[in-house]
Amino acid sequence: MNTMLNSQLQILNSYPSLFLSPKSPILFHGFTSLPVHPCQHFLKRNTNFCIRANYDVGAKTGSSSMATAIDQNPVSVKAVVTVKVTTGEFFSDLGLTKPVDDFTDLFGKTLLLELISAELDHNSGLERETIKAYAHRVSHKSDEVKYESSFAVPASFGKVGAILLENEHHKEMYLNNIVLEGFPNGPLHFTCNSWVHSKYDNPHKRIFFTNKSFLPSDTPSGLKRLRELELENLRGTGEGKRKTFERIYDYDTYNDLGDPDKSSELARPVLGGKDRPFPRRCRTGRPRCKKDPLSEQRSSSVYVPRDEAFSEVKQLTFSAKTLKSVMHALLPQLEISLLDPHLGFPHFTAIDSLFCEGLTLPKPTNDGFFQSILPRLVKAVTDTQENLLLFETPEFIDRDKFAWFRDEEFSRQTLAGLNPYSIQLVTALKSKRLFVLDYHDLLLPYVNKVREVEGTTLYGSRALFFLTKDGTLRPVAIELTRPPTGDKPQWKQVFTPTWDATGCWLWRLAKAHVCAHDVGYHQLVIHWLRTHCCTEPYIIAANRQLSAMHPIYRLLHPHFRYTMEINALARESLINAGGIIESAFSPAKYSNELSSAAYNQLWRFDMEALPADLIRRGMAVEDPTAEHGLSLTIEDYPFANDGLILWDAIKQWVSDYVNHYYPEPSLVQSDRELQAWWTEVRTKGHEDKKDEPWWPVLKTPENLIHILTTIIWVTAGHHAAVNFGQYMFAGYFPNRPTIARTNMPTENPSDEEFKNFLKKPEVELLKCFPSHIQATKVMAVLDVLSNHSPDEEYLGENMEPSWEENPVIKAAFEQFSGRLKELEGIIDERNTNLKLKNRVGAGVVPYELLKPFSKPGVTGRGVPNSISI
């Protein structure tokens, strides 16, 4: 402490005396500056001045005569810098560096700005000298601080193309934007939305470009070096442990899911590589585990590049903070309340009590803690001062309490439920009337492994459905298979809907197993793998290879918001060894290996486009005469019906955007940044699939349009369809049990076991369902995951500043936004059409998951730009 205090005093002593005359010149960084603060009367008389110096970020400057030449009639320019007030500012105000930063503000030296000319010097061919000025604070509101600086820009300087910025404080700050006012053609905007590190953490200045987009070949001559330099900074060296303030993007395997140093039971294999293919994640550089050098040590917080984080800015993503609170505060309290991890629900009314009576939680040391962070989940009881975990009744069960029990609803949800991605046509029949949920081949290798884990079981499964004349599905058979094990031969049985009591209860138990398989596949493959994991490489590659001024970077950037942070949080608390997925889902400790197997066997980028996915599953065929160019095998397929309209809207917007910036086909192939991005996506981000022949080539604007539309669809439409209905459909867990804990009563039962089944079949079904602790944990997490945060950014809602400044792009986006508003109306109309029995009817929750816009909360609708929760 004393050492730190002494160092701060030395810094204070380095500042000029506070007793200097207000008109005394002050020497800063080797050049003389007039005092700009606190002498407000002086500022009013001398608002414009020029600070020139001949140092840069390593650039070769122009001739020395340029350094001293004063142009006649320079333009007076004012820079207005807007900084966001962060939640951590109060705590940083208590630090030892606060007095030093106060003096920095006092002398008007908070930020050092350097204007960069867009063009090289015509005489020397070198970069022009920068024009420098310090910015001082002019206002401080509750949510933002404004700083201003003044420049005299000579006419010979040309257009300003970028700004170098140095943060003189000891703490980072979140920079919203910079506006240069005073140019004849109007203000010049720099949209930043970025954390700026302290110069004491990193001496390199930050680079910000104007909102005008440039292909690499069109980059103004004075910006080419900085364009390359910024990308080099973002790539890093691939060495060392990453620090929280850094903005470095690099690749690594999923080698941080286990914790072998804590316990051998928590050791997990690395995902990514020949044995277990998987997409790559962002490298953190943490040390390797002592007991397993292939695994990375776990930590309480996981590095993501600073601008990918969401936890520091006020009013930023409520859902993510809530999820952390659930994982680190609420779930441990549940474990205290429910001591027996295998205790099930004794009867169905006990399940209902979660929604009407609640579960008493131990009183935390901080009164009101749970209510403040989880107001939707935790209610305070005034009389006893206790906290109740009281779940809100999901709309699905509120409309029809017994819907989950019916075969019709079991079938309907394959088309309009939480997982509409698994149903596929049985192609052996020409009539196209038989469909299947097929988890046999994927699950079978894990059946015997999973059965060694206490408290769970597994089968390979197939469920067959018949398409009726009214366009609805009916389940006709379920096949469950256990492979040979030890001296036991293979066990396989087919269950069908029957009228007798025994067959009826066996059918219900078989459905519970299939539902658990579908829930696990939905969460681990359709949701986690195909959206979260497969998107992270696109983000890393974009930041490493596409300049911030590249038009394609600016198109994709809104669709990457917060994905890396939520993925890091998932690795920390959701999919990690012993986490919520392993402890409450059927595949148990093999959950992540199952994701890897699915990636290896099933994932193809060319099949992630919605039309290709539907065709692959036999749910559509190409038809140039039909709307969207497809004919659906099941006409009333709500997910596909709404999704294809959304797909077409995205594709049209992307087409308008791409065709504007690439009017000639050759421009795509000659765009070295774009080609480097796509190459790195394939060869580094999805390295284990790099030699597959199905990767789309990138040679024409049409190729680019398809690739970008696919990525945006995955981050927006695909993710929304499989995420925001989680609490609605799975909040009442008998409808979507995450785990089946007991074998079928007909699989090698003892006489006593089968007698118990015949005597009380309802008890056997409840035993099969998740335990009390498993169910409540999952319900709490799903409630948060289904929540739209107050700052959610929806598809087609907000126009990026760079788009707004381009009239062609602005008009295209407005048309895109208009199409999405039309989709809202189409969905509303469809949900009143009683002929569409798969999306509307008595007690049926209308299908709204692809309705573009939503209010905050658990709404079962809304398509955000990105995978942000």
N, C-alpha and C positions, 0 to 999 in steps of 0.2 A: 504494500500500500504506500509506504514512504517513498519507494523508488518511483512509483507512478506519479505521486504528487510532485516530487522534485522535477520530473521530466515535464510535467504540465507547467510548473512555475518557470522553467527555462523557456518554454514556448511563449508564455506571457511576457517574459522579460525581453523577448526578441521583438515585440511590438513597439512602435514608437510611443513616446511618452504621451500620456493623456493630457498633459499640460501644454502641449504644443498649441500655438495660436491657430484658430480655425482657418487662417489664410496661409499657414505655413505649408510649403510643399512637403510631401511625404514620399520617401523612396521605397518602392515596392519592386522586388524581383529585378533590380538593376535598371529600372527606368523610372523617371519622375512622373508622378500622377498628382493631379489636383485633388484635394480632399473632397469627397462626395457625401460624407456622412459623419457627424450628425448635423452639419451646417445646412439646414433646409433652405435658408434664405439665399445661400450661395448657389444651391442647385437650381433654384428658379431662374437665376440670371444666367447660368452657364450650363444649360442642359445638354449640349452636344460638344463632345471633344473626341479627339482621335488618339488612341494609344497604339503605337507601332513598336514592334520588336522583331528581331530577326531570328527567333527560334520557333521551332515547329515540332511535330511528332516525328522527327527523323527525316523531314523532307529537305531536298535541296531547294533553296530559295532562288529568287531571281537576282538581278544585278543589285549591287549595293546602292546604286543611285536611286533605285526604286524605293529603297527603304526610307529615304529622306525626302523624296519628292513630294511636294504638296500640290495636289490638283486644285485648279481653280473651281470654285463653287462645288465643293463636295456635298453629297446628299446627307442630310441629318437623319439618322436612323435610330429608333428606339427599340430595344429588345425587351419584350415582356415575357417573363418565365413564370409558368404556373406549376407549383409544387403541391402535391397532395399531402395532407396531414395524415400521418399513420397512427395506428393504434399503439405502436411502441414508443411514440414520441414522449409520452408522459414519463415512461421509465428511463428513457435516455436523458431526459431533463435532470434526472437525479444523479447522473454519472459525473465522474471527475473531469471529463472533457467539456462539460456544459459551460463553465466559465470561459474557457478558451474559445468555444464557438460563439459565445455572446460577444466577445471582443472582435471576433471575425465579422460578425454582423454589424457591430458598432462602427467599424471602419469601412463598411461597404464592400467587404471582400468575401462574400458568401460563395459566389460562383465566378469562375473565370471563363469568359466566352471568347472564342476566336472565330471570326468569320472566314470562310474558305471560298475563294473565287472558283466558279465553275469551270473556268477556262485557264489554260496555261498562259504565261506571259508571251505575247506575240514576238517580242524581240529575242528573248533568251531561250524560249522553249521550255522554261522551267516553271514550277509552281510559283504563283504569286505569294508574297509575304502575307501572312494572316493579319487581320485587324483585331486587336485585343481590347477587352474592357471588362472590368469587374461589375457584377450585378449586386445591387443592394436591395434590401427588403423594403417594400413600400406599403404592404398591407398584410394582415394576418387575420383570416376568418377561421371559423370552427373547422372547416374541412379543407382549406387551401391557403397557401401563402404565395404572394406574388412578389417577384423580384424584377428590377428594371436596370438596364444599362444603356448607355448612349454611345453612338459611333458617328464618326464623320467618314463616309465612304466615298473615296474619290471616283470620278467617272471612269478612270482607267482601270478600276478594279473589276469591272464587269459584273455579271450576275453572281449573287451569292448562291452556292450550291450545297453547302454543308456548314455545320457549326461543330467546332471542338469545344467540349465543356469539361471543366475540372471542378469538382466539389471540394471546397476548402474546409468544410466541416469534418469532424471526426466520425460522424455517423453518416450512413447512407441516406438518400432521400429519393422519393418517388416523383419523377418528373412527368407531368402531364403533357405539356406542350411548350413551344417557344414560338412567339410571333414577332416578326420584324416589321415595324411600322415606319412609314415615311418614304417608301419607294414610289416613284411616279405611277407605276402600274398597279399599285395597291399593296396590301400587306403580304408578307411571305410567311407561310405556315410550315412548322416542323412538328408533326405529331410524334411524340416520344413514347408515352405510356411505358416507362422503363425505370428501373431502379438504377441510380447513379451512385457508384461506390465512392467512399472517401479517398482522397489522394493518399492518405496515410495507410490505406489498405492496399491500394494498387496505384502506382504512379502514372499509368497510361490514361490519357484523356479519353472520354467517350466521344463517339462520332455520331452525329445525327444528320440525316439527309432531308432535303425538302420533301414535300408530299408528291412531287412529280416523279412518275415511274419511268425507268429506262431499261431497255434490254442492254445486255453487256456491250453489244456493238455500238449502241447509241450513247454510251456514257460520256458526258462532257469530259474533255481532256484533263481538266483540273481535278477531277474526282476519281479518275481511274485507280490511282495508287491507294487512295483511301478506301475505295470499294473493295480492293483485294485485302488491304490491311485489316478491315473490320471482319472479314470472313476468316482470316488467319487467327485473329484473336478469339473468335468463337469456336474454332476447332481445337485450340489448345495443343498440347504436346503429347497427350495420352499418358502422361506420367503424374505421379503424386496424388495425394488425397485432395479432393475438391473442397474448397472453402465456401461458406454459405453465400458470400457476396459475389462469387464468380458467375460468369455467364458462359460456361464452356460446355459444349455438346459433344459427347463421344459415346461409343458403344461398349456394351458388356453383356455377358450372359446373365440369365436369372440364377445367380449363384448365391443369393442372399435370402432364400426362402427358409432354409433350415438354420438351426442354432446348435451345432454339434458340441461346441464348447460348454454349453449349458447342460445338455443331456444327450446321451446317445440316442434316446427315443426321438429327439428332435432333429436328427440328421436327415437331410434330404438330398437327393441327387441334383446335379446342376442341369437346368433346362437350357438347351442351346448347344449344338454340336452334333456330331454324327450319331451318337447313341440316342439322344433325345432332342430332336430338332425343335426349335422354337424361335420366335422373333427376338430381336435384341432390345435391351432396355438402355437407359442412360447410365454411363459409367460414373461411379462415385469415388473410386480409388480407396475405399476403406481397406484396412489390413485384412489379411487372410486369417482364417480360423487356425488355432493351434492344432486341433485334432483332425482337421480336414483342410489341407492347403488349397483344395479346389474351391472351397466355399469362402465367402466374404463374411467378415464379422458384422453382426447386426448392431444397430445403434438406435437411440431414442428418437432421432430425427434422420431423415433420409435426404441426401443432397438432390436437388433439382436445380437447373440453371435459374438464376435469381428471378428472371422475368417470367418464369413458368409458375412461380409460387403465388398462392392466393391468400395467405393467412395474415398478412400484415396490414392491408389497407382497410380503412373503415368501410363498413357496409358491404364488404366483399363477401363472397359466397357463404351464406349462412349454413347451407347444407354440409359443407365440408367441415366446418368447425363443429357442427352438431355431431357429425359422424365420429370425430375424434373424442367428443365428450361421451358418446355412447360406448365406444370401444374401451376407453381408459377409465371411465368413472362409473357408468351405469352397470356394465356387464359384471365387473367384480362384485358389485352390491347384490346382483342377482344370485351369484354363486354363494354368497353368504346366506341369503334368504332361502335358497333351495339347496340344501346340503347334499341330498342324494342325487347324483347326476343321472341316474337311471330311472328315477321316479317318473311314472307316466301319469296321464289323466285318468282318474277312476271312472269318470262318466262324462258324457258330452256337456252336461250342465257346468262342469268344472272348466271346460274350454270357454263356454259362454261367459263365465264369471270374469275372464280377462277383460271383457268389454263393458261389463256393468258393475262389477265390484272392485276389480283391480287386485294388485299384489302389493302388500306392504313391504316397503324397503327400509333397511336400517337407516337411522337418522344420521346424515353426514355432519361432520364437525362444522361445516359452513352452512348455517341456516339459509334456506332459499336457494341453495346452489343448483339443485336439479331443476327447480321451477324456472330459474333464469336461463338455463342453457337448453332445457328440453320441455318447454311449456306445453307442447302438444302431447307428450308422453307421460309426464309426471305431474300429478296434481297434489296440492297441499290439502291436508285434512285439518281444518281449523281447530276442531275440538281436541284432538289428540296430538297435534303438532307433528303428525307423521307424514311421510311421503308415500303416495300410491302410484305404482306403475299402472296406468289405466289406458288401455288402447282404445282408439276410436274405431267404431265398427266400420269395416270396409264397405264401400257402396255395393259391391257384389253380393255380400251376404245380407246387407241391410234391405236390398230389394227383394231377395228371395232366399230365406234361411236354408232351404233344402235344395237349392240349385246344384250344389256340389255333389249331391247324392245321385243325381240323375244321369243316365247314359247320354241323353241328348246334350247336356251341358259339357260332359266329358269330351264329346266329339266336337261340339261347337268351338271350344277353346283352341282346338288345333288350327282353326282358321281365323279366329278373332280374339285370341287370348294372349297370354304373356309370351308364348313361344310359337309363333306362326311360321317358323323357319324349318321345322322338321318333317311335317307331313309331306309324303311323296306318293306318286302314282305307282301302283304295281303294274309294270309294263307288259307282263305276260298275257294280259287280257286285252283284247281289241276293244271291248266295250267301254273301257276307261271308267269303270264304276268301283274299282277296288283300290283302296289307299292304305298306307302303312306308316306307323312310327316304328322305325327299325333301329334298335339299340343292341342288337344281338352281337354283331361282330366286334363292335368297339368295346363293349363291356365284358365279354366272355373271358378274355385273358386276365381280367382283374378279379373275377368272381372268387376264386379260392384264396387269393391274397387278402381281399377285403374281409372275407369270412374269418380270418385270423384275428381281426380287430374286434375287441369286445364291444358289444352293444350295437352291432350292425350286421347286415347281410346284403347279398347282391345276387342277381341273376342276369343272364343275357335275356333280352326281351324283344318281342315283336307284338304290336297291336294292330289288328286289321279293322278297316272301316269300309262300309258300303255306302255309295252315293245314291240316295233315294231320288225319286222322281221330282220331289219338291226342292231339290238342291241342297238338302241337309245330309249330314253324315250320321251313320249309326254304327256303333262298335259291334263287330260280329265275333271276334275271337282274340284271345291273348295267349301267347306262347311264352312260357318261362323255362329257362334252361340253366342247369348247373352242370359244368363239365365234370369229367371223371376226377376223383381225388382219392389218393391212397388206394385202398381196396374197394372203394365204392365206384360203381359204374356211373355213366352219365345219367342225370335225372332230367326229364323233360315232360311237361304237361301242357295241354291246351285247355283253356277255360273259355266258356261261352256263356252268354246271358241265358238264364233258365228261369223256369217258373217254380221249381221246387226250392224249399227253404235252404237246404244245404248247398245246392249249386248256386243259389243267389248270393249267399255269404262268401263262398269261395270266389265268385266273380268280383265282389266288392274288394276283397283282399288282393286279388290279382290287379285290379285297377289301382289300388294304393301303391303297389310295387311299380307299375308302369309310370304312374304320376311322379314317384320319387326319382325314377330314372330320367324322366323328361325334365324335371326341375334341375337335377344335377347337370344334365347336358346343356340345358338353357343357360345356367349360370356360368359353367366352366368353359363352354365352347361358343355358343351363340352370342353370349354377352361378353364375358371377360376376354376370351381369345380373339374373337373376330372383330370386336370393336376396340377395346382398350389396348390390348397387347399389339395387335397388328398395326395400329395407328401410330404408336410411339416411334417406330423407325421413320415414318414419313416426316414427323416433326423434327427429329434429330437431323436427318439429311437436309431438310429445307433450311434449317438454321446454319448448317455447315457449308452449304453449297449455293444457296440463293441469297443474293444481297437483299438487304432491307428495302432497297429501291427497285428491286425486280418486280414487275407487275404480277407474276405468278406467286411470289412470296406474299404479296399484299392480298391476293385473292384467297390464299389458303390460310393466312394467319388467324382470322377470326374462328376458323374451324379447329384450331389447335389449342384454344384457350383452356388452360388449367388441366389438360389431359395428363401431362407428365406428373403433376403434383398428386392428382387423385390416384394415379397408378402407383406412385411411391407410397401413398397412404395405404393402398390395398396390400402391397407387399409387406408393409409394416404390421398390419393388424387383421387383414381379412383372409388372405390366401397363404399366409405364412404357416410354418409347422405349428400345429396346435391351435391355429386361429379358428375363426368362426366357421369357415368353409370346411376345414378338416374335422371339426368337432360336431358338426350338425348336418353334413350332407353324406349321402350314401357311399361315395367312393373313399371317404375318410382320408387317411394319410396318403392315398394314391391319387388324390384329386388333381394335383398339378401334373402328374405323369399322364393322366387321362387327357388333359389339355394338350400335352405334347403329342400324344398319339393321334389325336384328332387333327392337329396341325400337320403332322407328317402324312396322314392318310387322306385328308379331306380338303385342306385349305388350298385355294388357288386364287390369285388376285383376279384373274379374268372371270371368275365365277362370283365375285363379290358385288358386281353390278346387279341391281334388282332384276332386270329382264333375264340376264344369264342365270341367276339363281333359280328363278321360276322355271325356266326351260330345263335346267339340269335336274330338277326334282320331278319333272313331268307335269308340273302344275300349269304350264302354258306351252304353246307352240307358236313359232313365228308365223305371222299372218299380215302381209303388207296392206291388206284391205281393212284390217281391224284397227280400232282406236289403240294408240300406243304401239302399233305394229305387232301386237300379240293377241292371241285368243286364249282365254283362261279355260283350263280343264273344268274347274268349278266356277261358274259365273259369279256366284255370291261368295266371294273370298275377300272379306273386308280389308285385311291387311294389304292384299295385292291391289284391290280396287283403288284404295286411297293412295297406296304407295306409288303406283305407276303415274298418277297425276303429279305427285311430288317429284318423282324422278324426272319426268319430262320438264317440269318447271326449272329444276336445277340445271338440267342439260341445256335448256335454252339460254339461261343466264350465263352459264360457262361458255357456251358457243359465242354469244355476243361479245363477251369479254376477250376471249382468245382471238377471235377473228379481228378485233380492233388492233391488238398488239402484234399479231402475226398475219398481216395481209398477204404475205407471200409464203408458200409452203416451205421454201428453203430456209426461212428464218428460224424454224423450229430446230432443224438439224444443225444449224450453225450457232445456235445459242449454247455456248459452252457451259454456262452455269446450269441451265435447264438439263442438259445432257448429263452433267456431273451429278445432279440431284437424282435423276432417275436411275443412273448407274449405281449410285451408292445405296438407294433404297433396295435394289435387287441384290447387290453383292456384299453389302455390309449389314444393313438393317434386317434383311431376310436372307442372310448368308446361307442358311441351310437349304434354301430353295433356289439358290442362284443359278443352277444349271438346268432348271426346268424349262421345257420348250414353250410353255404356255404364257410366259411373260409377254405383255404387249410391247411391240416395238414403239419407239418414239421418233417418228420421222416427219409427220405431217400435223397440221392443226387438228385434224379429225382424231388422230391418235391421242393428242394432248387433251382434247375435249373429253374423250372417253375416260382417260386415266383420272382427270381431275373430278369429273362427275362421280366416278366410282368412289373416290376418297371422300368427297363431300357427302355423298349419300350415306356412307358408313358412319361418319362422325355425327351426322344429323338424323336422317330418317331411320336408318337401321338401329342406332342406339336408342332413339326415343321410343321406337316400337317395342323394344325388349327391356327397357329400364323403368319407365315411369308408370307402368301398370303393376309393378311388383307388389306393392302393398294392397292394391285393390284386389288382385287375384290370389295372392299368397298370404295376405294378412290373416285370413281365416285358414289356418294351415291344413285342415282336412281336405280342402280343395286342392292344395299344392304342397303336400308333405315333402320336406327336403330329404327325408331318410325313411327307409323301411327297416325296422329293427329286428323283425322276426321272420323266420321261414314260413312258407305256406304250410298250413296244417296237414296237407297231403304228402309233403316231402319227408319220407321216412319217419313218421311220427311214432311216438310210443303210445300205448293204449291210453294212458292217462292224459296225454296231451290232446289226443283226438277227442276223448270224452269231454274235456274242458271246452274244446271248440264247439262241440254239439250242444253243450249245456248253456254256454254264454258266448255266442259268437261276437257280440258287440265288444266284450272285454278283449277278445283276441285282436279285433281291429284297432282298439285303443292302444294295445301293447305294440302293435306294428307301427303306429304313428310316432312322431318325435316325442322325446321325453319332455317333461315340464320345462326344464332348463334350456333344452335345445330349441323348443318352440318359442319361448319368450325372447331368447337371444336373437333368433332370426327375425322375429316380428319387429323388434326394436330397430334392428339394422335396416330391414326392408322399408320401414316407415321413413327413415332418413334418406335412404337411397331413392325413394320415390318422390322426394320433395324438390320443388323448384325454388331456388333461392331468390331473394328480392332483386338481386342484380343480374338475373338470368338474361342472356342475350339470345333472342329467338331468330330463327332463320328468316331472312328478308325483312327484319325489323329495323336495324340500325345501319345507316350508310357510313362506310368508312370514309374518313376525310380525304384520302387520296382518290377515291371514286367520285366524291362530290365535286372535286376540282376539275374533273374531266367531263365535259358535257355529254359525250357519247356514253361513257360508262355510267354516269348519273342517270341518264334516260333508261339504259338497260336495266339498272337495278330497280328503278321505280316500276318498270314493267314486271320484273320478277316479284317484287313485293305485292303488286296488284294481283298476280296469279295466285299467290298464297292466300290472299284475302278471298279470292274466288273459291279456293279449295275449302276454306272454312264454311262457306255457304253450301257447297256441294255436300260436305259431310253432314251438316245439319239437316239438309233435305233428305239424304239417304237414311238418316236415323229416324225419320218419320214414316218411311216406306215399309209398311207391314209385309210386303211381298219379299223383302230381304230378311229372311228368317234367321240368318246367321249373325245379324247385327242388331236386330230390334225384335221386341216381343214382350209378352207379359213377364215382368221380373228380370228382364235381360238388361244388362248395363250396355248402353249404346257404345259403339266402337268409336272412340275419339283419340286414340293414342297418336295418330298422325295429323291431328288438328294443329296447325302451325303455332298458334299463340296461346298463352295461358297466364293466369294470375299466379302469384306465389303460392306455395303450399303443395299438398298432395291432391292433385286435380285429375290425374289420369288423362292428361292432354298436354300439348305443347311440344314443339320440336326445337330445342336449342341448337345453336350453331355448332356446338362442340360437345365432346364427352367430358363434362365438367363435374360429374358426380357418379 
